[in-house]
């Protein structure tokens, strides 16, 4: 399965553990995700998309969480757990230079209370896949300590 989309995943280690999501002004709550460009690895694309869509600069990939067939436009998403080099606020907004220059509102969603009702069905399914991958690889348990 060859991915065409990269999805960087950032977890909060705060008292209430969460996953980084954002509210798109036209399309509801989403994970950061974008197209893997020609000549770019999924890992490189994940770090680039994290920078472009959220404004998070220094980050590294600590784990590859697997690929998932989205069942949407033939897309295959590659998920990568990212660690940031900086403390992140509880919420912020970021003006993108691509995607028509939208302003994305970022927040931490509690791992045990993911906002499925505010997500497009493809992102609902992505959160299900991601939850299972995080649990299987021990990241969900670590985040809940």
C-alpha positions as CSV (number, residue, x, y, z in Angstrom):
1,X,0.0,0.0,0.0
2,X,1.7,3.2,-1.2
3,X,0.5,6.3,0.7
4,X,-0.3,9.6,-1.1
5,X,-1.2,11.6,2.1
6,X,0.8,12.2,5.2
7,X,-0.7,12.8,8.6
8,X,1.5,14.1,11.5
9,X,0.1,13.2,14.9
10,X,0.9,15.2,18.0
11,X,-0.1,14.1,21.5
12,X,-0.3,16.4,24.5
13,X,1.2,15.0,27.7
14,X,-0.8,17.4,29.9
15,X,-2.9,16.4,32.8
16,X,-5.8,15.7,30.4
17,X,-4.0,13.9,27.5
18,X,-5.1,15.0,24.1
19,X,-4.5,14.8,20.4
20,X,-3.9,17.9,18.2
21,X,-6.8,18.7,16.0
22,X,-8.0,21.9,14.2
23,X,-11.3,23.4,13.1
24,X,-11.3,24.2,9.4
25,X,-13.5,27.3,8.8
26,X,-15.4,25.4,6.1
27,X,-14.9,21.7,6.7
28,X,-15.2,21.0,10.4
29,X,-12.7,19.4,12.8
30,X,-9.7,17.7,11.2
31,X,-6.3,16.1,11.7
32,X,-3.4,17.8,10.0
33,X,-3.0,16.0,6.6
34,X,-1.6,16.8,3.2
35,X,-0.3,15.4,-0.1
36,X,3.0,13.7,-0.3
37,X,4.9,15.6,-3.0
38,X,7.0,13.8,-5.7
39,X,10.4,12.8,-4.4
40,X,9.3,13.3,-0.8
41,X,9.0,10.5,1.8
42,X,5.9,10.2,3.9
43,X,7.9,11.2,7.0
44,X,9.3,14.4,5.2
45,X,5.8,15.2,4.1
46,X,4.4,14.8,7.6
47,X,6.9,17.3,9.1
48,X,6.3,19.7,6.2
49,X,2.5,19.5,6.6
50,X,2.8,20.0,10.3
51,X,4.8,23.2,9.7
52,X,2.6,24.5,6.9
53,X,-0.8,23.8,8.5
54,X,-0.1,24.5,12.2
55,X,3.0,26.7,12.3
56,X,4.8,24.1,14.5
57,X,8.5,24.4,13.4
58,X,10.9,22.1,15.1
59,X,9.6,18.6,15.3
60,X,10.8,15.0,14.9
61,X,9.1,11.7,14.2
62,X,9.2,9.3,17.1
63,X,7.1,6.5,15.5
64,X,5.4,5.5,12.3
65,X,1.8,4.5,13.1
66,X,1.0,2.8,9.8
67,X,-1.0,3.4,6.6
68,X,-4.7,3.4,6.2
69,X,-7.0,3.2,3.2
70,X,-9.3,6.2,3.6
71,X,-12.1,4.9,1.4
72,X,-12.2,8.5,0.0
73,X,-11.0,9.4,-3.5
74,X,-8.6,6.4,-3.4
75,X,-6.4,8.0,-0.7
76,X,-4.0,6.1,1.5
77,X,-2.9,8.0,4.5
78,X,0.5,7.5,6.3
79,X,0.4,8.4,10.1
80,X,3.5,9.6,11.9
81,X,3.7,10.4,15.6
82,X,5.6,13.7,16.0
83,X,7.4,15.2,19.0
84,X,7.7,19.0,19.0
85,X,10.8,20.9,20.1
86,X,8.7,23.5,21.9
87,X,5.9,23.7,24.5
88,X,2.6,24.3,22.7
89,X,-0.3,26.4,24.0
90,X,-3.7,24.9,24.8
91,X,-5.1,26.5,21.6
92,X,-4.0,28.8,18.8
93,X,-4.8,29.8,15.3
94,X,-2.6,29.6,12.2
95,X,-3.0,31.3,8.9
96,X,-2.1,29.0,6.1
97,X,-0.4,30.1,2.9
98,X,-1.9,27.2,0.9
99,X,-5.5,25.9,1.1
100,X,-6.8,29.3,0.1
101,X,-5.2,31.0,3.0
102,X,-7.6,29.8,5.6
103,X,-7.1,30.4,9.4
104,X,-7.1,27.1,11.3
105,X,-8.1,27.0,15.0
106,X,-5.9,24.4,16.8
107,X,-6.9,22.7,20.0
108,X,-6.2,19.5,22.1
109,X,-9.0,17.0,22.0
110,X,-9.1,14.7,25.0
111,X,-8.2,11.1,23.9
112,X,-11.3,9.7,25.6
113,X,-13.6,12.4,24.2
114,X,-12.8,12.8,20.5
115,X,-15.2,15.2,18.7
116,X,-16.6,12.7,16.2
117,X,-19.8,14.7,15.7
118,X,-17.8,17.7,14.4
119,X,-15.8,15.7,11.9
120,X,-16.4,14.7,8.3
121,X,-17.0,10.9,8.1
122,X,-13.5,10.3,6.6
123,X,-11.9,12.0,9.7
124,X,-14.2,10.0,12.0
125,X,-12.8,6.8,10.4
126,X,-9.3,8.2,10.6
127,X,-9.6,8.9,14.3
128,X,-10.8,5.3,14.8
129,X,-7.8,3.9,12.9
130,X,-5.5,6.3,14.8
131,X,-6.9,5.4,18.2
132,X,-6.4,1.7,17.5
133,X,-2.8,2.3,16.2
134,X,-1.9,4.5,19.3
135,X,-3.3,1.8,21.6
136,X,-1.6,-1.1,19.8
137,X,1.8,0.7,19.9
138,X,1.5,1.7,23.6
139,X,1.2,5.4,23.0
140,X,-2.4,5.8,24.2
141,X,-1.5,4.1,27.5
142,X,1.6,6.4,28.0
143,X,-0.5,9.5,27.3
144,X,-3.0,8.5,29.9
145,X,-0.5,8.2,32.8
